[in-house]
Amino acid sequence: MLDETNAKSMSIIVTKGTLDWAYPPFILATTAAAMGLEVTMFFTFYGLTLLKRKLDLKMNPLGNAAMEMPMGGMHMAMPNIMAAMPGATSLTTTMMKNMLKQKGVASIEELRDLAIEADVKMIACQMTMDLFEYKPEDMIDGPSIGGAASWVEVATRSDINLYI
């Protein structure tokens, strides 16, 4: 654990809102906060959906060549032709959610709550909210609303800046 005299800071731009892309920013943010870092997350474009009150995250296998699922003692990649078929997104989403649950991995809702408890500062992008016609009441309580300048101000003071 870092002490106050050696405190560091980290900012993360969150740009993706699929199930598989939701994990890295929340895991890194909560881990860094637990280690004593001051953490700010800036949610923009599709990443903004991770701040919605009701999450319905999906995982699209199309174009995700690195996606291999453990099956029958080995790892199976889904061919793009299969990924393009109707129902493939539902199938891979269900498979991933089941695997996460079986392995005891926290849900995104749980990680998001942990981030709030750890005082991770969250900023919802105002331009994205306007663009996709989201209202503040569509979002969870806690995040502030700000533009790119809000993130730039934080990033210029941060020791670590991540784009996810």
C-alpha positions, 0 to 999 in steps of 0.5 A: 500500500502506498503512503500519502507522501508517495501517492500516485494518480491514474486516469482511464478513458473508457470507450467500450461498453461490451461485456469483455471490454468492461472488465479491464477499466474497472479491474484496473481502477479498483486495484489502483484505488486499493493500492492508494492511487487517486483514480479518475475514469472518463466514460465516453462514446460506447463506454458511457453505457457502463454508467447506465442504471440498468446494464445489459452487456453483451459480447460480440464474437465477430472480428474477435479472433483472440476469443477462445473459450475453454471447451472439453479440456481445450480452447476453441476459437469461433470462426468468423462465419459462425460469429456472423450467424443470428444468435451468436452474440447471445450464445457467446454472451451467455457462455461468458457470463456463465464462465465468469460466474463459475470462476467467481469473477465479480460482475461489472455491477459489483466492480462498479460499486467497488469503484464508487466505494473506493472513491474512484472519480467517474466522469460521464462525457457530456458530448456523448450524453448529448449525442446519444440523448442520455439524461442524467437520470439514465445514469447511476448516482455518483459520476459527474458530467463533464467534457473532454477538458475535464479529463485533460485537466486530470490527465495532465496531473496523472502519473498513469494515463490509460486508454481502454 
